[in-house]
């Protein structure tokens, strides 16, 4: 295990202890932020030319963090990944966002729900964007807006102080991600802080964006399921049923649930790790869409495994302090992310295999 994953593994039990506090705050506790800074997990796993060998490290430490708290893993993963994203900006913009530091805390919302008009000094950006994960601790924020003439989506980086945050993240799961809405009102963004999404490949070798995002986010579901299966095994070993006085481990039905969950999770992990291993730059549409599909499939499998485990864990697993109910809520919420729409991901991949045209909104 590399150093980042080892550091994350050491933090996981502490994150589990803080998970309820984090949910109540609906953002990461200050103590958690300090620990993540100290561990170097925000520093990015990339170089100026791209992710290079860092992507497996990103998914590895994300899985370890998620064993303690899925929300913390989600925020940390995206902060780290977005430090790769800002390398797509012109050199001046990249340096400005970093501000002389090794990294910045930068949420990014890629849905083009704003508008941008060319103006003196750059672009005048206006709009409101949902799901700005980590905005409560942000230095900068990145959003995608549509330029009308000529029509193109562009990515814009703006100091977080220029954004209005709308407190809307009142959810059943992933509550500590603080994924509130952000709004920009006639903010002028200079040219060095923007890049066309049509030119996102850039001049240097880089992994493709959608497969990277899909697999990095799926790592949270994988790690959360791995942590819960470990907890379920410990629970079976210790739990005595109140009505019968029988140890649950002595019940064949409980052992069957454990074994079935374990083999299903092993299969999902194997597919996930193979997809991470095969990820590289300069992939064609069929290859890129396969990675998104495997991520969506793995997330669906981990959610179902977690739901089955929780169903076998009894009523006490639903107490507010129990990790079982929290992980179940987190994965059911996480699965709602557009990138994990299994039907859409399947259709995109099938179209790629058959040589059919994709709709302009396809994410591949």
C-alpha positions in Angstrom: 0.0 0.0 0.0 1.4 3.4 -1.0 1.9 6.3 1.5 -1.4 8.1 0.7 -3.5 5.0 1.1 -1.7 4.1 4.3 -2.4 7.5 5.7 -6.0 7.2 4.7 -6.3 3.8 6.3 -5.0 5.3 9.6 -7.6 8.1 9.4 -10.6 5.9 8.6 -11.4 4.9 12.3 -11.2 8.6 13.3 -13.5 9.6 10.5 -16.0 6.9 11.5 -16.1 8.4 15.0 -16.8 11.8 13.5 -19.3 10.7 10.9 -22.3 11.6 13.0 -20.9 15.0 13.8 -20.1 15.6 10.1 -23.7 14.7 9.2 -25.1 17.1 11.7 -22.8 19.9 10.4 -23.5 19.0 6.8 -19.9 19.7 6.0 -16.5 18.4 7.1 -15.5 19.1 10.7 -12.5 21.4 11.1 -10.6 18.6 12.8 -11.1 16.4 9.8 -9.9 19.1 7.4 -6.8 19.5 9.5 -6.1 15.8 9.5 -6.6 15.6 5.7 -4.3 18.6 5.2 -1.6 17.0 7.4 -1.9 13.7 5.6 -1.3 15.4 2.2 -4.5 13.9 0.7 -5.5 17.2 -0.9 -2.2 17.7 -2.6 -3.2 16.1 -5.9 -1.9 12.9 -7.5 -0.9 14.5 -10.8 1.7 16.4 -12.6 1.3 19.4 -14.9 0.9 17.0 -17.9 -1.9 14.9 -16.4 -2.7 12.3 -13.8 0.1 10.0 -14.9 0.6 7.2 -12.4 -1.4 9.0 -9.7 -4.9 7.8 -10.6 -4.5 4.3 -8.9 -3.3 6.1 -5.8 -6.3 8.4 -5.9 -8.8 5.5 -6.0 -6.8 3.6 -3.4 -6.8 6.3 -0.7 -10.4 7.2 -1.6 -11.5 3.6 -0.8 -9.7 3.7 2.5 -11.3 6.9 3.6 -14.7 5.7 2.5 -14.4 2.8 5.0 -14.7 5.4 7.7 -16.9 8.1 6.1 -18.2 8.1 2.5 -18.9 11.9 2.6 -15.3 12.7 3.7 -14.0 10.4 1.0 -16.2 12.1 -1.6 -15.0 15.6 -0.8 -11.4 14.6 -0.5 -11.4 12.7 -3.7 -13.0 15.6 -5.7 -10.7 18.2 -4.1 -7.7 16.1 -5.1 -9.1 15.4 -8.6 -9.9 19.0 -9.2 -6.3 20.0 -8.6 -5.7 17.9 -11.8 -8.6 19.7 -13.5 -7.1 23.1 -12.9 -3.9 22.0 -14.8 -6.0 22.3 -18.0 -6.1 26.1 -17.5 -3.4 28.3 -19.1 -0.3 28.4 -17.1 -1.1 31.8 -15.7 -4.5 30.7 -14.5 -3.2 27.5 -13.0 -0.6 29.4 -11.0 -3.1 32.0 -9.9 -5.5 29.4 -8.6 -2.7 27.6 -6.7 -1.6 30.9 -5.3 1.9 29.6 -4.5 0.5 26.7 -2.6 0.9 23.0 -3.4 -2.9 22.8 -4.0 -6.2 24.6 -3.7 -9.6 23.5 -2.5 -11.7 23.8 -5.6 -15.2 22.5 -6.2 -16.2 22.0 -9.8 -19.7 21.8 -11.3 -19.6 20.7 -15.0 -23.3 21.0 -15.8 -23.6 24.1 -18.1 -26.4 25.8 -16.2 -24.9 29.3 -16.6 -24.3 31.8 -19.4 -21.1 33.6 -20.4 -20.9 36.7 -22.6 -17.7 38.0 -24.1 -16.8 41.3 -22.7 -13.8 43.6 -22.1 -11.4 41.7 -20.0 -12.8 38.2 -20.6 -16.3 36.8 -20.1 -19.2 38.0 -18.0 -20.5 34.9 -16.2 -24.0 34.5 -14.6 -25.9 31.5 -13.4 -26.6 29.0 -10.6 -25.1 25.6 -10.3 -26.2 22.7 -8.1 -24.1 20.0 -6.3 -20.9 22.1 -5.6 -19.3 19.4 -3.4 -16.9 21.0 -0.8 -18.1 24.6 -1.4 -18.2 25.2 2.3 -14.4 25.1 2.5 -13.5 26.3 -0.9 -10.7 28.6 -2.1 -12.0 28.8 -5.7 -14.9 27.3 -7.6 -15.1 26.1 -11.2 -18.3 26.1 -13.2 -19.2 25.4 -16.8 -21.3 28.1 -18.7 -22.5 28.4 -22.3 -21.0 31.1 -24.5 -23.7 32.1 -27.0 -21.6 33.5 -29.8 -20.0 31.4 -30.9 -21.9 28.6 -29.0 -19.5 26.6 -26.8 -19.3 25.4 -23.2 -16.4 26.8 -21.2 -15.0 26.1 -17.8 -14.4 29.1 -15.6 -12.4 29.4 -12.4 -13.6 32.1 -9.9 -12.5 32.9 -6.4 -14.9 31.4 -3.9 -15.4 34.8 -2.4 -17.1 36.0 -5.6 -19.8 33.2 -5.4 -23.0 33.2 -3.5 -23.7 29.9 -1.7 -27.3 28.8 -1.3 -27.9 26.4 1.6 -30.0 23.7 -0.1 -28.1 20.5 0.8 -30.7 18.9 3.1 -30.5 15.3 2.1 -30.9 11.8 3.6 -27.4 10.7 2.6 -23.9 12.1 1.8 -24.9 15.0 4.0 -21.4 16.0 5.1 -20.3 16.8 1.5 -22.0 20.2 1.8 -22.9 20.0 -1.9 -24.8 23.3 -1.9 -25.7 25.5 -4.9 -23.4 28.3 -6.0 -24.4 31.4 -7.9 -22.4 33.9 -9.9 -23.9 37.3 -10.7 -22.2 39.1 -13.6 -18.7 38.0 -12.6 -16.0 39.0 -15.2 -13.6 36.1 -15.6 -10.3 36.9 -17.5 -9.2 34.6 -20.4 -6.4 32.9 -18.4 -9.0 31.5 -16.0 -11.1 29.8 -18.6 -10.8 27.0 -21.1 -13.2 25.7 -23.7 -14.7 22.3 -22.9 -14.3 21.5 -26.6 -10.5 21.7 -26.2 -10.3 19.8 -22.9 -7.8 17.3 -24.1 -5.1 20.0 -24.1 -1.6 19.7 -25.6 -0.3 17.1 -23.1 -1.3 13.5 -22.6 -4.2 13.4 -20.2 -6.7 10.8 -19.1 -10.2 11.4 -20.5 -12.4 13.3 -18.1 -15.6 11.2 -17.9 -13.9 7.8 -17.2 -11.7 9.5 -14.6 -14.6 11.1 -12.8 -16.7 7.9 -13.0 -14.1 5.6 -11.6 -12.9 8.1 -8.9 -16.4 8.6 -7.7 -17.1 4.8 -7.8 -14.2 4.3 -5.5 -16.2 5.9 -2.7 -19.0 3.3 -3.1 -16.5 0.4 -3.2 -14.7 1.5 -0.1 -17.9 2.2 1.8 -19.2 -1.3 0.9 -15.9 -2.9 1.9 -16.0 -1.2 5.3 -19.6 -2.2 5.9 -18.9 -5.9 5.0 -16.1 -5.9 7.6 -18.5 -4.4 10.2 -21.2 -7.0 9.3 -18.7 -9.9 9.8 -17.8 -8.5 13.2 -21.4 -8.1 14.0 -22.3 -11.7 13.2 -19.5 -12.9 15.5 -20.8 -10.9 18.5 -24.5 -10.6 18.0 -26.9 -12.6 20.1 -30.6 -12.5 19.1 -32.8 -11.1 21.8 -35.8 -13.4 21.4 -34.0 -16.7 20.9 -30.7 -16.2 22.6 -29.0 -17.7 19.6 -25.7 -16.3 18.3 -26.3 -15.0 14.8 -23.2 -16.6 13.6 -24.8 -20.0 14.4 -27.6 -19.3 12.0 -27.1 -20.7 8.5 -29.2 -17.9 6.9 -26.9 -15.2 8.3 -23.8 -17.1 7.2 -25.2 -17.4 3.7 -25.9 -13.6 3.6 -22.3 -13.0 4.6 -20.8 -15.4 2.0 -23.0 -14.1 -0.8 -22.2 -10.5 0.0 -18.5 -11.3 0.1 -18.4 -13.0 -3.3 -20.5 -10.3 -5.0 -18.2 -7.6 -3.5 -15.1 -9.5 -4.6 -16.5 -9.6 -8.2 -17.3 -5.9 -8.2 -13.9 -5.0 -6.8 -12.2 -7.1 -9.4 -14.1 -5.3 -12.2 -13.4 -1.9 -10.7 -9.6 -2.6 -10.3 -9.4 -3.9 -13.8 -11.1 -0.8 -15.1 -8.6 1.4 -13.2 -5.7 -0.6 -14.5 -6.9 -0.2 -18.1 -7.5 3.5 -18.0 -5.1 5.5 -20.1 -5.0 8.5 -22.4 -6.0 8.5 -26.1 -8.8 6.0 -25.8 -11.6 5.7 -28.4 -15.3 6.1 -27.7 -15.9 2.4 -27.1 -13.1 2.2 -24.5 -14.1 5.4 -22.8 -17.8 4.4 -22.6 -16.8 1.0 -21.2 -15.1 2.7 -18.2 -18.2 4.7 -17.5 -20.4 1.6 -17.7 -18.2 -0.4 -15.4 -18.3 2.4 -12.8 -22.1 2.6 -13.0 -22.4 -1.2 -12.8 -20.0 -1.4 -9.8 -21.9 1.3 -7.9 -25.2 -0.5 -8.5 -23.7 -3.7 -7.2 -22.2 -2.1 -4.1 -25.6 -0.4 -3.3 -27.4 -3.7 -3.6 -24.8 -5.5 -1.5 -25.1 -2.9 1.2 -28.9 -3.0 1.2 -28.8 -6.8 1.6 -26.3 -6.6 4.4 -28.4 -4.0 6.2 -31.5 -6.2 5.8 -29.7 -9.0 7.6 -28.4 -6.8 10.4 -31.6 -6.4 12.4 -33.4 -3.3 13.8 -30.6 -2.1 16.0 -28.5 -1.5 12.8 -30.9 1.4 12.1 -30.0 3.4 15.2 -28.7 6.9 14.5 -25.2 6.0 15.6 -24.9 2.9 13.5 -22.7 2.9 10.5 -25.1 0.4 8.8 -27.9 2.9 8.3 -25.5 5.7 7.4 -23.7 3.7 4.7 -27.0 2.6 3.3 -28.3 6.2 3.1 -25.0 7.3 1.6 -24.9 4.8 -1.2 -28.6 5.2 -2.0 -27.9 9.0 -2.4 -24.6 8.5 -4.2 -26.3 6.3 -6.8 -28.4 9.3 -7.9 -25.4 11.0 -9.4 -25.9 11.4 -13.2 -22.7 9.7 -14.0 -24.0 6.5 -12.5 -27.2 6.2 -14.5 -26.8 2.6 -15.5 -29.4 2.7 -18.3 -27.8 5.7 -20.0 -24.2 4.4 -19.5 -25.3 1.0 -21.1 -27.0 2.8 -24.0 -23.9 4.9 -24.7 -21.6 1.9 -24.7 -23.9 -0.1 -26.9 -24.1 2.7 -29.4 -20.3 2.9 -29.4 -20.0 -0.8 -30.0 -22.5 -0.6 -32.9 -21.1 2.5 -34.5 -24.3 4.5 -33.9 -24.3 8.3 -33.4 -24.5 9.6 -29.8 -26.8 12.4 -28.7 -24.9 15.7 -28.1 -25.6 15.5 -24.4 -24.0 12.0 -24.0 -21.2 11.8 -21.4 -18.5 9.6 -22.7 
